[in-house]
Amino acid sequence: MSRYVYLGGDAARREDGILGIFDLDNTSWSHLTRDFLARAERDGRVKNAAEDIPRSFVLCADKTVILTQPSPATLARRLDEQERI
């Protein structure tokens, strides 16, 4: 059975389709992360699910990057809650 995780806005992904959850403040200091996000945006793979300034980005198995407003800790807690159900 596939479980979905709510990422914010109108975005939800299957739990097994999430490769990583990253804090934008901490990771955007690296030029490698900035280059990766810029390339993903150029390629049309970035989806903004944040209603305000995004705090996290989620890297999905289909190479989609989802910008979200919930913190990485909140998203990780949602994943953990899914495992307990």
PyMOL commands that place a pseudoatom at each C-alpha (Angstrom):
pseudoatom trace, name=CA, resn=MET, resi=1, chain=A, elem=C, hetatm=0, pos=[0.000, 0.000, 0.000]
pseudoatom trace, name=CA, resn=SER, resi=2, chain=A, elem=C, hetatm=0, pos=[1.378, 3.397, -0.983]
pseudoatom trace, name=CA, resn=ARG, resi=3, chain=A, elem=C, hetatm=0, pos=[1.373, 6.083, 1.665]
pseudoatom trace, name=CA, resn=TYR, resi=4, chain=A, elem=C, hetatm=0, pos=[1.306, 9.745, 0.781]
pseudoatom trace, name=CA, resn=VAL, resi=5, chain=A, elem=C, hetatm=0, pos=[2.930, 12.567, 2.696]
pseudoatom trace, name=CA, resn=TYR, resi=6, chain=A, elem=C, hetatm=0, pos=[1.411, 16.041, 2.623]
pseudoatom trace, name=CA, resn=LEU, resi=7, chain=A, elem=C, hetatm=0, pos=[4.141, 18.551, 1.755]
pseudoatom trace, name=CA, resn=GLY, resi=8, chain=A, elem=C, hetatm=0, pos=[2.100, 21.737, 1.912]
pseudoatom trace, name=CA, resn=GLY, resi=9, chain=A, elem=C, hetatm=0, pos=[0.009, 23.757, -0.509]
pseudoatom trace, name=CA, resn=ASP, resi=10, chain=A, elem=C, hetatm=0, pos=[-1.375, 21.367, -3.098]
pseudoatom trace, name=CA, resn=ALA, resi=11, chain=A, elem=C, hetatm=0, pos=[1.570, 18.975, -2.966]
pseudoatom trace, name=CA, resn=ALA, resi=12, chain=A, elem=C, hetatm=0, pos=[1.666, 15.411, -1.687]
pseudoatom trace, name=CA, resn=ARG, resi=13, chain=A, elem=C, hetatm=0, pos=[4.063, 12.640, -2.647]
pseudoatom trace, name=CA, resn=ARG, resi=14, chain=A, elem=C, hetatm=0, pos=[4.290, 8.937, -2.108]
pseudoatom trace, name=CA, resn=GLU, resi=15, chain=A, elem=C, hetatm=0, pos=[6.543, 8.168, 0.810]
pseudoatom trace, name=CA, resn=ASP, resi=16, chain=A, elem=C, hetatm=0, pos=[8.769, 5.899, -1.285]
pseudoatom trace, name=CA, resn=GLY, resi=17, chain=A, elem=C, hetatm=0, pos=[9.145, 8.659, -3.899]
pseudoatom trace, name=CA, resn=ILE, resi=18, chain=A, elem=C, hetatm=0, pos=[10.897, 11.067, -1.519]
pseudoatom trace, name=CA, resn=LEU, resi=19, chain=A, elem=C, hetatm=0, pos=[14.683, 10.924, -1.702]
pseudoatom trace, name=CA, resn=GLY, resi=20, chain=A, elem=C, hetatm=0, pos=[15.483, 13.759, 0.683]
pseudoatom trace, name=CA, resn=ILE, resi=21, chain=A, elem=C, hetatm=0, pos=[14.191, 16.735, 2.630]
pseudoatom trace, name=CA, resn=PHE, resi=22, chain=A, elem=C, hetatm=0, pos=[16.505, 19.732, 2.881]
pseudoatom trace, name=CA, resn=ASP, resi=23, chain=A, elem=C, hetatm=0, pos=[16.519, 23.008, 4.795]
pseudoatom trace, name=CA, resn=LEU, resi=24, chain=A, elem=C, hetatm=0, pos=[16.832, 25.873, 2.315]
pseudoatom trace, name=CA, resn=ASP, resi=25, chain=A, elem=C, hetatm=0, pos=[18.601, 28.203, 4.779]
pseudoatom trace, name=CA, resn=ASN, resi=26, chain=A, elem=C, hetatm=0, pos=[21.322, 25.682, 5.573]
pseudoatom trace, name=CA, resn=THR, resi=27, chain=A, elem=C, hetatm=0, pos=[21.839, 24.140, 2.156]
pseudoatom trace, name=CA, resn=SER, resi=28, chain=A, elem=C, hetatm=0, pos=[21.618, 27.250, -0.038]
pseudoatom trace, name=CA, resn=TRP, resi=29, chain=A, elem=C, hetatm=0, pos=[24.973, 28.469, 1.286]
pseudoatom trace, name=CA, resn=SER, resi=30, chain=A, elem=C, hetatm=0, pos=[26.664, 25.902, -0.934]
pseudoatom trace, name=CA, resn=HIS, resi=31, chain=A, elem=C, hetatm=0, pos=[27.227, 26.887, -4.553]
pseudoatom trace, name=CA, resn=LEU, resi=32, chain=A, elem=C, hetatm=0, pos=[26.593, 23.239, -5.476]
pseudoatom trace, name=CA, resn=THR, resi=33, chain=A, elem=C, hetatm=0, pos=[23.072, 23.380, -4.050]
pseudoatom trace, name=CA, resn=ARG, resi=34, chain=A, elem=C, hetatm=0, pos=[22.390, 26.761, -5.660]
pseudoatom trace, name=CA, resn=ASP, resi=35, chain=A, elem=C, hetatm=0, pos=[23.615, 25.395, -9.012]
pseudoatom trace, name=CA, resn=PHE, resi=36, chain=A, elem=C, hetatm=0, pos=[21.494, 22.255, -8.608]
pseudoatom trace, name=CA, resn=LEU, resi=37, chain=A, elem=C, hetatm=0, pos=[18.340, 24.255, -7.824]
pseudoatom trace, name=CA, resn=ALA, resi=38, chain=A, elem=C, hetatm=0, pos=[19.009, 26.721, -10.667]
pseudoatom trace, name=CA, resn=ARG, resi=39, chain=A, elem=C, hetatm=0, pos=[19.449, 23.841, -13.135]
pseudoatom trace, name=CA, resn=ALA, resi=40, chain=A, elem=C, hetatm=0, pos=[16.277, 22.140, -11.881]
pseudoatom trace, name=CA, resn=GLU, resi=41, chain=A, elem=C, hetatm=0, pos=[14.353, 25.377, -12.309]
pseudoatom trace, name=CA, resn=ARG, resi=42, chain=A, elem=C, hetatm=0, pos=[15.743, 25.889, -15.816]
pseudoatom trace, name=CA, resn=ASP, resi=43, chain=A, elem=C, hetatm=0, pos=[14.688, 22.339, -16.686]
pseudoatom trace, name=CA, resn=GLY, resi=44, chain=A, elem=C, hetatm=0, pos=[11.165, 22.955, -15.368]
pseudoatom trace, name=CA, resn=ARG, resi=45, chain=A, elem=C, hetatm=0, pos=[11.480, 20.432, -12.536]
pseudoatom trace, name=CA, resn=VAL, resi=46, chain=A, elem=C, hetatm=0, pos=[10.779, 22.853, -9.650]
pseudoatom trace, name=CA, resn=LYS, resi=47, chain=A, elem=C, hetatm=0, pos=[7.296, 23.091, -8.177]
pseudoatom trace, name=CA, resn=ASN, resi=48, chain=A, elem=C, hetatm=0, pos=[6.564, 25.798, -5.633]
pseudoatom trace, name=CA, resn=ALA, resi=49, chain=A, elem=C, hetatm=0, pos=[4.039, 24.487, -3.088]
pseudoatom trace, name=CA, resn=ALA, resi=50, chain=A, elem=C, hetatm=0, pos=[4.775, 27.263, -0.572]
pseudoatom trace, name=CA, resn=GLU, resi=51, chain=A, elem=C, hetatm=0, pos=[2.266, 30.050, -0.060]
pseudoatom trace, name=CA, resn=ASP, resi=52, chain=A, elem=C, hetatm=0, pos=[4.996, 32.254, 1.408]
pseudoatom trace, name=CA, resn=ILE, resi=53, chain=A, elem=C, hetatm=0, pos=[8.784, 32.028, 1.540]
pseudoatom trace, name=CA, resn=PRO, resi=54, chain=A, elem=C, hetatm=0, pos=[9.791, 28.342, 1.280]
pseudoatom trace, name=CA, resn=ARG, resi=55, chain=A, elem=C, hetatm=0, pos=[11.738, 26.836, 4.173]
pseudoatom trace, name=CA, resn=SER, resi=56, chain=A, elem=C, hetatm=0, pos=[12.498, 23.427, 2.669]
pseudoatom trace, name=CA, resn=PHE, resi=57, chain=A, elem=C, hetatm=0, pos=[12.881, 21.609, -0.566]
pseudoatom trace, name=CA, resn=VAL, resi=58, chain=A, elem=C, hetatm=0, pos=[12.015, 17.999, -1.216]
pseudoatom trace, name=CA, resn=LEU, resi=59, chain=A, elem=C, hetatm=0, pos=[13.923, 15.981, -3.795]
pseudoatom trace, name=CA, resn=CYS, resi=60, chain=A, elem=C, hetatm=0, pos=[11.735, 13.320, -5.373]
pseudoatom trace, name=CA, resn=ALA, resi=61, chain=A, elem=C, hetatm=0, pos=[12.638, 10.127, -7.197]
pseudoatom trace, name=CA, resn=ASP, resi=62, chain=A, elem=C, hetatm=0, pos=[11.166, 11.501, -10.434]
pseudoatom trace, name=CA, resn=LYS, resi=63, chain=A, elem=C, hetatm=0, pos=[13.778, 14.326, -10.247]
pseudoatom trace, name=CA, resn=THR, resi=64, chain=A, elem=C, hetatm=0, pos=[11.139, 16.861, -9.221]
pseudoatom trace, name=CA, resn=VAL, resi=65, chain=A, elem=C, hetatm=0, pos=[12.097, 19.454, -6.620]
pseudoatom trace, name=CA, resn=ILE, resi=66, chain=A, elem=C, hetatm=0, pos=[9.237, 20.734, -4.477]
pseudoatom trace, name=CA, resn=LEU, resi=67, chain=A, elem=C, hetatm=0, pos=[9.667, 23.964, -2.533]
pseudoatom trace, name=CA, resn=THR, resi=68, chain=A, elem=C, hetatm=0, pos=[7.623, 23.799, 0.669]
pseudoatom trace, name=CA, resn=GLN, resi=69, chain=A, elem=C, hetatm=0, pos=[6.796, 26.021, 3.591]
pseudoatom trace, name=CA, resn=PRO, resi=70, chain=A, elem=C, hetatm=0, pos=[6.885, 23.430, 6.412]
pseudoatom trace, name=CA, resn=SER, resi=71, chain=A, elem=C, hetatm=0, pos=[10.267, 22.977, 8.056]
pseudoatom trace, name=CA, resn=PRO, resi=72, chain=A, elem=C, hetatm=0, pos=[12.312, 19.829, 7.414]
pseudoatom trace, name=CA, resn=ALA, resi=73, chain=A, elem=C, hetatm=0, pos=[11.555, 18.735, 10.995]
pseudoatom trace, name=CA, resn=THR, resi=74, chain=A, elem=C, hetatm=0, pos=[7.801, 18.980, 10.367]
pseudoatom trace, name=CA, resn=LEU, resi=75, chain=A, elem=C, hetatm=0, pos=[8.069, 17.016, 7.131]
pseudoatom trace, name=CA, resn=ALA, resi=76, chain=A, elem=C, hetatm=0, pos=[10.250, 14.373, 8.803]
pseudoatom trace, name=CA, resn=ARG, resi=77, chain=A, elem=C, hetatm=0, pos=[7.673, 14.077, 11.593]
pseudoatom trace, name=CA, resn=ARG, resi=78, chain=A, elem=C, hetatm=0, pos=[4.947, 13.522, 8.987]
pseudoatom trace, name=CA, resn=LEU, resi=79, chain=A, elem=C, hetatm=0, pos=[7.017, 10.740, 7.444]
pseudoatom trace, name=CA, resn=ASP, resi=80, chain=A, elem=C, hetatm=0, pos=[7.572, 9.195, 10.858]
pseudoatom trace, name=CA, resn=GLU, resi=81, chain=A, elem=C, hetatm=0, pos=[3.853, 9.362, 11.656]
pseudoatom trace, name=CA, resn=GLN, resi=82, chain=A, elem=C, hetatm=0, pos=[3.113, 7.574, 8.380]
pseudoatom trace, name=CA, resn=GLU, resi=83, chain=A, elem=C, hetatm=0, pos=[5.392, 4.691, 9.408]
pseudoatom trace, name=CA, resn=ARG, resi=84, chain=A, elem=C, hetatm=0, pos=[3.531, 4.261, 12.696]
pseudoatom trace, name=CA, resn=ILE, resi=85, chain=A, elem=C, hetatm=0, pos=[0.115, 4.016, 11.039]
for i in range(1, 85): cmd.bond("trace and resi %d" % i, "trace and resi %d" % (i + 1))
show_as sticks, trace
zoom trace
